[in-house]
Amino acid sequence: MGHSLSSFPFFSLYTFLLVLPFQTFGSSRGLDGNSDAAGICAAAVAVRGYECHEFDVITDDGYILSLQRIPQGRGGGGARFPNRPPVLLQHGVLVDGMTWLVSPPEQSLAMILADNGFDVWISNIRGTRFSTRHMTLDPSTPEFWDWTWDDLVFHDLPAIIEFVFKQTGQKIHYVGHSMGTLMALASFSEGKLIDKVRSATLLSPIAYLSHMTTTLGVLVARAFVGEITTIFGLAEFNPKGEPVSNFLKALCTDPEVDCYDLLASLTGRNCCLNNSTVELFLKNEPQSTATKNLVHLAQTVRDGILSRYDYGNSDFNEEHYGESKPPIYDLSKIPRDLPIYLSYGGEDALSDVKDVETLLDNLKLHDEDKLHVQYIKDYAHADFIMGETAKDIVYNQIISFFRNQQ
């Protein structure tokens, strides 16, 4: 898939670079790229014959998040599943919940789960196109974008999981991809949400990022560790904006960066993507995030540890955390009896095998019968979400894993 530097797909594919794959941005656009102010249900779910409901969830710091529910299978099917366990799907950075819905129903994890007796919920974190509201802040102001993935751990995820738990009265099966795995791992290490989560599925998990094999990813991470906010002068990182465009063009002058095959160079060589699905994805992505959030992700690349946001000054850290260095998320503190299904790929340039091995080392004391690890040699970052073979290779195994936790 070659694209010129000025093409829209270039910017979409670029998003993969920042450590998480599919993320969304921009004006309200339906699944086919048409204007659609009604939300994800109308744009991508109801049109395929599935019942779908929209909800607003308010975080304790005032952000209003969009949440979708697919309570049953296509055409109201699924009567043989009277007790439908809830599953929460959490996307990564620079995309939103539409990520789970760009594939055909028979290849979409969200719809496959609904058809197999699960009550499916789709999260959209702050800053994505349907979650750009706040009780008091305006998204056009820097204050709205003053957050990192720490805030997703301590505010967004608890609000969403609490809401789903109250609505269903059941513990939740959690599924995260890329940054969605980071949010869960950090949360569980803090002992949060464990009483409301039945299991956790981690696809292309990222916690440690020191071994990314993408030159462009490393270059960008280095740039963000620097004073990127002074370069852009923006709190919002808008992948379609001129400052970001100029930034990317500058990076593409590096002879080791192939800006004409960004999907492969950033995510690894995905084995199993359908061109029409990729094109549909590109009509919906990428989306904005907080520049500060990308700086935090870049700190993880630089430091090789998983910690709270580093303000770069011991006094500032002291002010925020009561200590000179940001607190570390100790993943070895994740409860050992929490059922975890972890799936990663041998061709993934973002969730590199060596970094996943570091994560698994942190889980080495986990109860053996509670930790299920799947390694797929030919899979890269995007295959887990849009791969044509994902249903047979990954999703069916996830369903079996869920059913064994009942």
C-alpha positions in Angstrom: 0.0 0.0 0.0 2.0 3.0 -1.2 0.7 6.5 -0.5 2.1 9.9 -1.2 3.2 12.0 1.6 0.4 14.5 1.2 -2.4 11.8 1.0 -4.9 11.3 3.8 -4.0 7.6 4.2 -0.5 8.8 5.0 -1.7 10.6 8.1 -4.0 7.7 9.0 -1.2 5.1 8.8 1.1 7.5 10.6 -1.0 7.0 13.7 0.2 3.5 14.1 3.6 5.0 14.9 2.9 6.2 18.3 2.7 2.9 20.0 -1.0 2.1 19.5 -2.7 1.2 16.4 -6.1 2.3 15.2 -7.3 5.4 16.7 -9.9 7.9 15.5 -10.2 11.6 15.0 -12.1 14.4 13.6 -15.5 15.5 12.5 -18.4 13.1 13.0 -18.2 10.7 10.1 -20.1 7.4 9.7 -18.6 4.1 8.8 -18.6 4.9 5.2 -17.1 8.4 5.7 -20.4 10.2 5.4 -21.5 12.8 8.0 -23.3 11.1 10.8 -24.0 13.0 14.0 -26.0 10.1 15.5 -23.0 8.2 16.8 -21.4 4.9 16.3 -24.6 2.8 16.8 -26.3 4.4 13.8 -23.1 4.6 11.7 -21.8 1.1 12.1 -24.0 -1.3 14.1 -27.7 -0.8 13.5 -27.1 -0.7 9.7 -25.9 -4.3 10.0 -29.0 -5.5 11.7 -27.8 -5.4 15.3 -29.6 -3.7 18.2 -27.4 -0.9 19.6 -27.7 1.7 22.4 -25.8 4.9 23.0 -24.8 6.0 26.5 -23.0 8.9 28.1 -20.6 8.2 31.0 -19.3 11.1 33.1 -15.9 10.7 34.7 -15.2 12.1 38.1 -13.1 14.8 36.5 -15.9 15.9 34.2 -15.3 14.3 30.8 -18.4 12.9 29.1 -17.5 9.7 27.4 -19.5 7.9 24.6 -20.3 4.2 25.2 -22.1 1.8 23.0 -23.9 -1.4 23.8 -24.8 -4.4 21.5 -27.0 -6.4 23.8 -27.6 -9.4 21.5 -26.9 -11.0 18.2 -27.9 -9.9 14.7 -31.7 -9.6 14.2 -32.3 -10.1 17.9 -30.8 -13.6 17.7 -29.3 -15.3 20.7 -32.4 -16.5 22.6 -30.4 -19.6 23.6 -28.1 -17.3 25.7 -30.4 -16.0 28.4 -27.6 -14.9 30.7 -25.3 -12.8 28.5 -22.0 -11.9 30.2 -20.8 -8.4 29.6 -17.7 -7.8 27.5 -16.0 -4.4 27.4 -13.9 -3.6 24.3 -11.2 -0.9 24.8 -9.4 0.6 21.8 -5.9 2.2 21.7 -4.5 5.6 21.1 -5.5 7.9 18.1 -8.5 5.8 17.4 -12.0 5.1 18.9 -14.5 2.4 19.3 -15.1 2.3 15.5 -11.9 0.3 15.4 -13.8 -2.8 16.4 -16.5 -2.3 13.7 -14.7 -1.7 10.4 -14.5 -5.4 9.5 -17.5 -7.3 8.2 -19.8 -8.8 10.9 -18.4 -12.3 10.5 -14.9 -10.9 11.1 -15.6 -8.2 13.7 -14.9 -9.2 17.3 -17.7 -7.0 18.6 -20.3 -8.7 16.4 -18.9 -12.2 16.7 -19.2 -11.8 20.5 -22.7 -10.5 20.3 -23.7 -13.4 18.0 -22.2 -15.9 20.5 -24.2 -14.8 23.5 -22.3 -11.9 25.0 -23.5 -8.4 26.0 -21.0 -6.2 24.1 -19.9 -2.7 25.3 -17.6 -0.4 23.3 -15.6 2.3 25.1 -14.5 5.6 23.6 -11.9 7.5 25.7 -11.7 11.2 26.2 -10.6 13.3 23.2 -12.0 10.9 20.5 -14.6 12.3 18.2 -17.7 11.2 20.2 -16.0 11.9 23.6 -15.0 15.5 23.1 -17.4 16.9 25.7 -16.8 18.0 29.3 -19.0 19.4 32.1 -17.1 22.7 32.2 -14.2 22.6 29.7 -14.3 23.3 26.0 -12.3 21.1 23.6 -10.9 24.2 21.9 -9.0 25.1 25.1 -5.6 23.6 26.3 -7.2 22.7 29.6 -9.4 20.1 27.9 -6.2 18.3 26.6 -4.2 18.4 29.9 -4.1 14.6 30.5 -2.1 11.4 29.8 -2.9 7.7 29.9 -2.6 8.0 33.7 -6.0 9.8 33.6 -7.4 7.0 31.5 -6.3 4.6 34.2 -7.6 6.6 37.2 -10.7 8.3 35.6 -12.0 6.9 32.3 -11.7 3.2 32.8 -13.2 3.2 36.4 -16.1 5.3 35.2 -16.8 3.0 32.2 -16.4 -0.2 34.1 -18.5 1.0 37.0 -21.3 2.0 34.6 -21.3 -1.3 32.8 -21.2 -3.2 36.1 -24.2 -1.3 37.4 -26.2 -1.7 34.2 -25.6 -5.4 34.0 -25.1 -6.5 37.6 -22.3 -8.8 36.4 -18.5 -8.8 36.4 -17.0 -7.8 33.1 -14.8 -9.6 30.6 -12.3 -6.9 29.5 -10.7 -6.9 26.0 -8.0 -4.3 25.3 -5.8 -3.7 22.2 -2.5 -1.9 22.4 -3.0 1.1 24.7 -6.2 -0.5 25.8 -4.0 -3.2 27.4 -1.7 -0.7 29.0 -4.7 1.0 30.7 -5.9 -2.3 32.1 -2.4 -3.6 33.3 -1.7 -0.3 35.1 -5.2 -0.3 36.7 -4.9 -3.9 37.9 -1.5 -3.3 39.3 -3.0 -0.6 41.5 -5.6 -3.0 42.7 -8.4 -1.1 40.9 -11.5 -2.6 39.3 -10.5 -6.2 40.2 -13.8 -6.7 42.0 -15.8 -5.8 38.9 -13.6 -7.7 36.3 -14.1 -11.4 35.5 -11.2 -11.7 33.1 -8.8 -9.7 30.9 -7.9 -10.3 27.3 -4.8 -8.4 26.1 -4.2 -8.2 22.3 -0.9 -6.8 21.2 -0.1 -5.9 24.8 2.1 -2.9 25.4 3.6 -2.1 28.7 7.3 -2.0 27.9 8.3 -0.4 24.7 12.1 -0.4 24.6 12.4 -2.9 21.8 10.2 -1.3 19.1 11.6 -2.3 15.7 10.3 0.6 13.8 12.8 3.4 12.9 10.0 5.9 12.5 8.5 5.0 15.9 11.8 5.4 17.6 12.4 8.8 16.0 9.0 10.1 17.0 9.4 8.8 20.5 12.6 10.6 20.8 11.0 13.8 19.5 8.1 13.5 22.0 10.5 13.0 24.9 11.9 16.4 24.0 9.8 19.6 24.3 7.3 18.6 21.6 4.7 20.8 23.1 6.9 23.8 22.4 7.4 22.6 18.8 3.7 22.3 18.1 2.5 25.0 20.6 -0.6 22.8 20.9 -2.1 20.8 23.8 -4.2 18.7 21.3 -2.3 16.4 18.9 -4.4 16.6 15.8 -3.1 14.1 13.1 -4.8 16.2 10.4 -3.4 19.5 11.5 -0.7 21.5 9.7 1.9 21.4 12.6 1.7 17.6 12.7 1.9 17.4 8.9 5.1 19.4 8.9 6.5 17.4 11.7 6.0 14.1 9.8 7.4 15.5 6.6 10.5 16.4 8.5 10.8 12.9 9.9 10.4 11.4 6.4 13.6 12.9 5.3 15.4 10.3 7.3 16.8 7.8 4.8 15.9 4.9 7.1 12.2 5.9 7.1 9.9 4.5 4.4 7.0 6.9 4.3 5.4 5.0 1.4 4.7 1.8 3.3 3.9 3.2 6.7 1.5 0.4 7.8 4.2 -2.2 7.5 7.0 0.1 8.8 5.1 1.1 11.9 3.1 -1.9 12.9 5.1 -4.7 11.4 4.2 -6.7 8.3 0.6 -7.6 8.9 -0.2 -10.9 7.2 -3.9 -10.9 6.9 -5.5 -7.6 6.1 -8.3 -7.1 3.6 -7.8 -4.0 1.4 -11.5 -3.0 1.6 -11.4 -3.2 5.4 -8.2 -1.1 5.5 -9.7 1.5 3.2 -12.8 1.6 5.5 -10.6 2.0 8.5 -8.8 4.9 6.8 -12.1 6.7 6.2 -12.6 6.8 10.0 -9.1 7.3 11.4 -7.0 8.9 12.8 -8.3 11.0 15.7 -6.9 13.5 18.1 -5.3 12.8 21.4 -3.5 14.9 24.0 0.1 15.8 23.1 0.9 15.2 26.8 -0.4 11.6 26.4 2.0 11.0 23.6 4.9 12.5 25.6 4.0 10.0 28.4 4.0 7.1 26.0 7.4 8.3 24.7 8.7 8.4 28.2 7.9 4.7 28.5 10.0 4.0 25.4 12.9 6.1 26.7 12.9 4.8 30.3 12.1 1.2 29.8 9.8 1.2 32.9 6.1 1.7 33.4 5.5 4.8 35.6 3.2 7.8 36.1 3.9 10.9 33.9 7.3 12.4 34.5 7.0 16.2 34.8 10.8 16.4 34.1 11.5 18.3 37.3 11.8 16.8 40.8 10.0 19.7 42.3 7.0 19.3 39.9 7.0 15.6 40.6 7.1 16.2 44.3 4.1 18.6 43.9 2.0 16.0 42.1 3.2 12.7 43.7 4.8 13.6 47.0 8.1 12.2 45.7 10.9 13.3 43.3 10.3 10.6 40.7 7.0 9.4 39.3 5.6 6.3 41.0 6.1 3.0 39.1 3.2 0.7 38.1 4.4 -2.6 39.6 2.8 -5.2 37.3 3.9 -8.0 39.6 1.2 -6.8 42.0 -1.6 -7.8 39.6 -3.7 -10.3 41.5 -2.3 -13.8 40.6 -5.8 -15.3 40.3 -7.1 -12.9 37.7 -7.8 -14.9 34.5 -5.7 -13.3 31.7 -5.6 -14.2 28.0 -2.6 -12.6 26.3 -2.1 -12.8 22.5 0.9 -11.4 20.7 2.5 -11.6 17.2 6.0 -12.4 16.0 5.8 -9.6 13.3 4.6 -6.9 15.6 6.9 -3.8 15.5 5.1 -2.0 18.3 4.3 -4.8 20.8 7.7 -6.4 20.2 8.3 -10.0 21.3 11.1 -9.0 23.7 9.0 -6.4 25.4 6.1 -8.9 25.7 8.6 -11.3 27.3 9.5 -8.6 29.9 5.7 -8.3 30.6 5.4 -12.0 31.0 8.4 -12.0 33.3 6.4 -9.6 35.6 3.6 -12.2 35.5 5.8 -15.2 36.2 4.2 -15.8 39.6 0.7 -15.7 38.2 -1.4 -18.8 38.8 -0.5 -21.1 36.0 -4.1 -22.1 35.2 -5.1 -18.4 35.1 -2.6 -17.1 32.5 -3.2 -18.2 28.9 -0.6 -17.0 26.4 -1.0 -17.2 22.6 1.9 -16.5 20.3 1.1 -16.1 16.6 4.3 -16.1 14.5 2.9 -14.3 11.4 0.7 -11.7 13.1 1.6 -8.0 13.4 -0.2 -5.2 15.3 -3.2 -4.7 13.0 -4.0 -8.3 12.4 -5.5 -8.7 15.9 -8.2 -6.2 15.0 -8.7 -6.4 11.3 -7.1 -9.7 10.2 -9.3 -11.9 8.0 -8.1 -14.9 9.9 -8.5 -13.4 13.4 -11.8 -15.2 14.0 -10.4 -18.6 13.6 -7.0 -18.0 15.1 -7.8 -15.5 18.0 -11.5 -14.8 18.5 -12.7 -18.3 18.8 -10.1 -18.9 21.5 -11.2 -15.8 23.4 -14.8 -17.0 23.4 -13.7 -20.4 24.8 -11.6 -18.6 27.4 -14.6 -16.5 28.4 -16.8 -19.5 28.7 -14.3 -21.3 30.9 -14.5 -18.3 33.4 -18.3 -18.6 34.0 
